[in-house]
Structure formats: structure tokens, C-alpha cells
Amino acid sequence: MHLHVGFDATGLPDDLELHHIIVNDWSKGVDAEQNVVLVSIPSVKDPSMAPPGKHCLHAYLPATEPYHLWQGLDCRSPEYLRLKEERSAVLWDGVAKIIPDIRRRAEVSCVGTPLTHERFLRRARGSYGPAIKAGEAMFPGPSTPIAGLYCCGDSRFPGIGLPAVAASGAVCANTLVPVWQHWQLLDELAV
């Protein structure tokens, strides 16, 4: 489950943090259904990501939303819309622990479900990244058995999440070209 919100920033503290993790019940564990909400408000670090006086945020459950609840639903059906509203409440509640009046402040919002991921991201069962447990296996690196074919993304090291996906692209680039050549190019581009 994912929640994207564009909202009014009027009166919010200047020291609003970029990332937040809300654990509703530590005794359930971080892999329990609807127990952990991750929130990122990138516009606090890069104001160009939202219009003046506004912020944008992304809140999500870390791959803990059961697919079977959604399987076979028609995305246009009242049942789907009801389930979408019901299952996204935990995201809104998590964000409200950071910004208590977020629903009043919200000017635009979009909820993504496992069916959203399945349809628009072409992800099996609406997931993202493989389910690799820490200590049991490693995400594969960028190399593949096919000569000249390299991969990056949430199914490669270091794993799921936007920062990890960006890092996987850097790892792949560094596999193809040494870091010192990257630096040389950046110097040439005056970046």
C-alpha cells in the first residue's frame, strides 16, 4: 500500500524531518501486516519538488500488504474502492502521527494498492523486490549470465526502496566504468 499526498505546509515547523518510521506495535514485529508505515517528505530537503508553501510525501507499508485481499477485484468496483479506503487508513494514521491535521492539509492524494503495482508497474502479485530474509541470502549484483547484460533495480543489491534502487544503478555503473572515470567525467561537465 502506498499513499502520495500534496499538502499545504503553512505553519509546519521548519525542522520537519525527511524520513519517518512508525511502528504501531513493536511486539508484533516489523514484518506484521499493517504494522509499520514508512514516510518520506522529500520537499523538506528539496523545495522544488512541491509548489511554494506546499510539501509532498510518500507513505507506504514495507511489502506487508496481503495480496489475497485484492486478488480478483475489479479496480472500478465499489468493493475495491471500499477496501482501498479501509486499507489505506493505516497510512493516513501513520502520517497523522507526524502531521496531525494531514487530512485537512491534503490538496491532492493518491493511494496505490497491490493491484496498482500489478497493473502499472507490471509486478507479480503487486509486490516489489524479492523476499530475501537478512542472513539467509543476498540480493544479486548487476551481472547476469548473459554477456553484456546488466541489471539494476529493486531486485538487485542493495534491494527495495528508492535509495536502494538508486544505489543499485550506481553499483551497475561502477561495474561498467571505474569510479575514477565517473569523477573525471563529472569534472569535465563541471558538476
C-alpha positions as a Markdown table, in Angstrom:
| # | Residue | x | y | z |
|---|---|---|---|---|
| 1 | Met | 0.0 | 0.0 | 0.0 |
| 2 | His | 1.2 | 3.4 | -0.9 |
| 3 | Leu | -0.1 | 6.9 | -0.2 |
| 4 | His | 1.1 | 10.0 | -2.1 |
| 5 | Val | 0.0 | 13.4 | -0.8 |
| 6 | Gly | 0.5 | 17.0 | -1.9 |
| 7 | Phe | -0.3 | 19.3 | 1.1 |
| 8 | Asp | -0.3 | 22.8 | 2.5 |
| 9 | Ala | 2.9 | 23.4 | 4.6 |
| 10 | Thr | 1.6 | 26.6 | 6.2 |
| 11 | Gly | 2.6 | 26.7 | 9.9 |
| 12 | Leu | 4.6 | 23.4 | 9.9 |
| 13 | Pro | 7.9 | 23.5 | 11.8 |
| 14 | Asp | 11.0 | 24.4 | 9.7 |
| 15 | Asp | 12.8 | 21.4 | 11.1 |
| 16 | Leu | 10.2 | 18.8 | 9.8 |
| 17 | Glu | 12.3 | 15.7 | 9.1 |
| 18 | Leu | 12.7 | 14.0 | 5.7 |
| 19 | His | 12.1 | 10.3 | 6.8 |
| 20 | His | 9.9 | 8.8 | 9.5 |
| 21 | Ile | 9.2 | 5.2 | 10.5 |
| 22 | Ile | 6.1 | 4.5 | 12.5 |
| 23 | Val | 5.9 | 1.1 | 14.2 |
| 24 | Asn | 2.4 | 0.6 | 15.6 |
| 25 | Asp | 3.2 | -2.3 | 17.9 |
| 26 | Trp | 6.8 | -3.5 | 18.5 |
| 27 | Ser | 5.6 | -6.8 | 19.9 |
| 28 | Lys | 4.1 | -7.8 | 16.5 |
| 29 | Gly | 7.4 | -7.3 | 14.7 |
| 30 | Val | 8.3 | -5.2 | 11.7 |
| 31 | Asp | 7.0 | -7.7 | 9.2 |
| 32 | Ala | 3.5 | -7.9 | 10.6 |
| 33 | Glu | 0.6 | -6.9 | 8.4 |
| 34 | Gln | -0.1 | -3.1 | 8.5 |
| 35 | Asn | 2.2 | -2.6 | 11.5 |
| 36 | Val | 5.0 | -0.4 | 10.0 |
| 37 | Val | 4.5 | 2.8 | 8.0 |
| 38 | Leu | 7.4 | 4.5 | 6.3 |
| 39 | Val | 7.0 | 8.1 | 5.4 |
| 40 | Ser | 9.2 | 10.3 | 3.2 |
| 41 | Ile | 8.7 | 14.1 | 2.8 |
| 42 | Pro | 11.3 | 14.9 | 0.1 |
| 43 | Ser | 10.2 | 18.5 | -0.3 |
| 44 | Val | 11.6 | 19.4 | 3.1 |
| 45 | Lys | 15.1 | 18.9 | 1.6 |
| 46 | Asp | 14.3 | 19.9 | -2.0 |
| 47 | Pro | 11.6 | 22.6 | -2.0 |
| 48 | Ser | 11.5 | 22.4 | -5.9 |
| 49 | Met | 9.6 | 19.1 | -5.5 |
| 50 | Ala | 6.4 | 21.0 | -4.5 |
| 51 | Pro | 5.0 | 24.4 | -5.2 |
| 52 | Pro | 5.9 | 27.3 | -2.8 |
| 53 | Gly | 4.2 | 26.8 | 0.6 |
| 54 | Lys | 3.5 | 23.1 | -0.2 |
| 55 | His | 5.0 | 19.7 | 0.6 |
| 56 | Cys | 4.8 | 16.3 | -1.0 |
| 57 | Leu | 5.0 | 13.0 | 0.8 |
| 58 | His | 5.1 | 9.3 | 0.2 |
| 59 | Ala | 3.9 | 6.8 | 2.8 |
| 60 | Tyr | 4.0 | 3.1 | 2.4 |
| 61 | Leu | 3.8 | -0.3 | 4.0 |
| 62 | Pro | 7.1 | -2.2 | 3.6 |
| 63 | Ala | 5.7 | -5.1 | 1.5 |
| 64 | Thr | 3.4 | -6.3 | 4.2 |
| 65 | Glu | 0.0 | -5.9 | 2.4 |
| 66 | Pro | -1.5 | -9.3 | 1.7 |
| 67 | Tyr | -2.3 | -9.8 | -2.0 |
| 68 | His | -5.1 | -12.3 | -1.4 |
| 69 | Leu | -7.3 | -9.5 | -0.1 |
| 70 | Trp | -7.1 | -7.8 | -3.5 |
| 71 | Gln | -6.9 | -10.8 | -5.9 |
| 72 | Gly | -9.6 | -10.9 | -8.5 |
| 73 | Leu | -11.1 | -7.5 | -7.6 |
| 74 | Asp | -12.2 | -5.2 | -10.4 |
| 75 | Cys | -10.5 | -1.8 | -9.8 |
| 76 | Arg | -13.7 | 0.0 | -10.8 |
| 77 | Ser | -15.9 | -1.9 | -8.3 |
| 78 | Pro | -17.4 | -0.4 | -5.1 |
| 79 | Glu | -15.8 | -3.3 | -3.2 |
| 80 | Tyr | -12.3 | -2.3 | -4.5 |
| 81 | Leu | -12.9 | 1.3 | -3.6 |
| 82 | Arg | -14.1 | 0.4 | -0.1 |
| 83 | Leu | -11.1 | -1.9 | 0.5 |
| 84 | Lys | -8.7 | 0.8 | -0.8 |
| 85 | Glu | -10.2 | 3.3 | 1.6 |
| 86 | Glu | -10.2 | 0.9 | 4.5 |
| 87 | Arg | -6.6 | -0.5 | 4.0 |
| 88 | Ser | -5.1 | 3.0 | 3.4 |
| 89 | Ala | -6.3 | 4.2 | 6.8 |
| 90 | Val | -3.2 | 2.9 | 8.5 |
| 91 | Leu | -1.1 | 5.1 | 6.1 |
| 92 | Trp | -3.1 | 8.2 | 6.9 |
| 93 | Asp | -2.9 | 7.4 | 10.6 |
| 94 | Gly | 0.8 | 7.0 | 10.4 |
| 95 | Val | 1.3 | 10.3 | 8.7 |
| 96 | Ala | -1.0 | 11.9 | 11.2 |
| 97 | Lys | 1.5 | 11.0 | 14.0 |
| 98 | Ile | 3.9 | 13.4 | 12.2 |
| 99 | Ile | 1.4 | 15.9 | 10.9 |
| 100 | Pro | -1.8 | 15.6 | 13.0 |
| 101 | Asp | -4.0 | 17.6 | 10.6 |
| 102 | Ile | -2.8 | 16.0 | 7.3 |
| 103 | Arg | -6.2 | 15.2 | 6.0 |
| 104 | Arg | -7.2 | 18.8 | 6.3 |
| 105 | Arg | -4.0 | 20.0 | 4.7 |
| 106 | Ala | -4.1 | 17.5 | 1.8 |
| 107 | Glu | -4.8 | 19.1 | -1.5 |
| 108 | Val | -4.2 | 16.0 | -3.6 |
| 109 | Ser | -3.8 | 12.4 | -2.7 |
| 110 | Cys | -3.4 | 9.0 | -4.4 |
| 111 | Val | -3.5 | 5.6 | -2.9 |
| 112 | Gly | -1.7 | 2.7 | -4.6 |
| 113 | Thr | -2.7 | -0.9 | -3.9 |
| 114 | Pro | -1.1 | -4.2 | -4.9 |
| 115 | Leu | -3.4 | -4.1 | -7.9 |
| 116 | Thr | -2.0 | -0.7 | -8.8 |
| 117 | His | 1.5 | -2.1 | -8.7 |
| 118 | Glu | 0.5 | -5.2 | -10.7 |
| 119 | Arg | -1.2 | -3.1 | -13.4 |
| 120 | Phe | 1.1 | -0.1 | -13.8 |
| 121 | Leu | 4.4 | -1.5 | -12.7 |
| 122 | Arg | 3.9 | -5.0 | -14.1 |
| 123 | Arg | 4.8 | -6.5 | -10.8 |
| 124 | Ala | 3.7 | -10.1 | -10.0 |
| 125 | Arg | 1.1 | -10.0 | -7.2 |
| 126 | Gly | 1.6 | -6.3 | -6.8 |
| 127 | Ser | 4.9 | -6.7 | -5.0 |
| 128 | Tyr | 8.3 | -5.1 | -5.3 |
| 129 | Gly | 11.6 | -6.7 | -4.9 |
| 130 | Pro | 12.2 | -10.3 | -3.9 |
| 131 | Ala | 11.5 | -11.5 | -0.4 |
| 132 | Ile | 15.1 | -12.1 | 0.8 |
| 133 | Lys | 15.4 | -12.5 | 4.6 |
| 134 | Ala | 18.5 | -10.9 | 6.2 |
| 135 | Gly | 21.2 | -13.5 | 6.9 |
| 136 | Glu | 19.6 | -16.2 | 4.6 |
| 137 | Ala | 20.6 | -14.9 | 1.2 |
| 138 | Met | 21.9 | -11.8 | -0.6 |
| 139 | Phe | 20.5 | -9.7 | -3.4 |
| 140 | Pro | 22.3 | -10.5 | -6.6 |
| 141 | Gly | 24.7 | -7.9 | -8.1 |
| 142 | Pro | 24.3 | -6.3 | -11.5 |
| 143 | Ser | 25.9 | -9.1 | -13.5 |
| 144 | Thr | 23.8 | -11.7 | -15.4 |
| 145 | Pro | 24.7 | -15.0 | -17.2 |
| 146 | Ile | 24.2 | -13.1 | -20.5 |
| 147 | Ala | 27.3 | -11.4 | -21.7 |
| 148 | Gly | 26.9 | -7.6 | -21.8 |
| 149 | Leu | 23.5 | -7.6 | -19.9 |
| 150 | Tyr | 23.5 | -5.9 | -16.6 |
| 151 | Cys | 20.6 | -5.3 | -14.2 |
| 152 | Cys | 19.7 | -2.7 | -11.6 |
| 153 | Gly | 16.6 | -2.0 | -9.6 |
| 154 | Asp | 14.7 | -3.4 | -6.6 |
| 155 | Ser | 15.5 | -7.0 | -7.4 |
| 156 | Arg | 19.3 | -6.3 | -7.2 |
| 157 | Phe | 21.7 | -5.3 | -4.5 |
| 158 | Pro | 21.1 | -3.4 | -2.2 |
| 159 | Gly | 17.4 | -4.1 | -2.5 |
| 160 | Ile | 14.0 | -2.4 | -2.3 |
| 161 | Gly | 13.3 | 1.2 | -1.7 |
| 162 | Leu | 14.1 | 4.3 | -3.7 |
| 163 | Pro | 17.5 | 5.0 | -2.1 |
| 164 | Ala | 18.5 | 1.3 | -2.6 |
| 165 | Val | 17.3 | 1.3 | -6.2 |
| 166 | Ala | 19.4 | 4.5 | -7.0 |
| 167 | Ala | 22.4 | 2.8 | -5.3 |
| 168 | Ser | 21.9 | -0.3 | -7.5 |
| 169 | Gly | 22.2 | 1.9 | -10.5 |
| 170 | Ala | 25.4 | 3.3 | -9.2 |
| 171 | Val | 26.7 | -0.2 | -8.4 |
| 172 | Cys | 25.9 | -1.2 | -12.0 |
| 173 | Ala | 27.6 | 1.9 | -13.4 |
| 174 | Asn | 30.6 | 1.3 | -11.3 |
| 175 | Thr | 30.7 | -2.3 | -12.6 |
| 176 | Leu | 30.9 | -1.0 | -16.2 |
| 177 | Val | 33.2 | 2.0 | -15.7 |
| 178 | Pro | 35.6 | 2.6 | -12.8 |
| 179 | Val | 34.7 | 5.3 | -10.2 |
| 180 | Trp | 37.7 | 7.4 | -11.2 |
| 181 | Gln | 36.3 | 7.7 | -14.7 |
| 182 | His | 33.0 | 8.9 | -13.3 |
| 183 | Trp | 34.8 | 11.6 | -11.4 |
| 184 | Gln | 36.8 | 12.6 | -14.5 |
| 185 | Leu | 33.5 | 12.9 | -16.5 |
| 186 | Leu | 31.9 | 15.0 | -13.7 |
| 187 | Asp | 34.9 | 17.3 | -13.6 |
| 188 | Glu | 34.7 | 17.7 | -17.4 |
| 189 | Leu | 31.0 | 18.5 | -17.1 |
| 190 | Ala | 31.8 | 20.9 | -14.2 |
| 191 | Val | 29.3 | 19.2 | -12.0 |
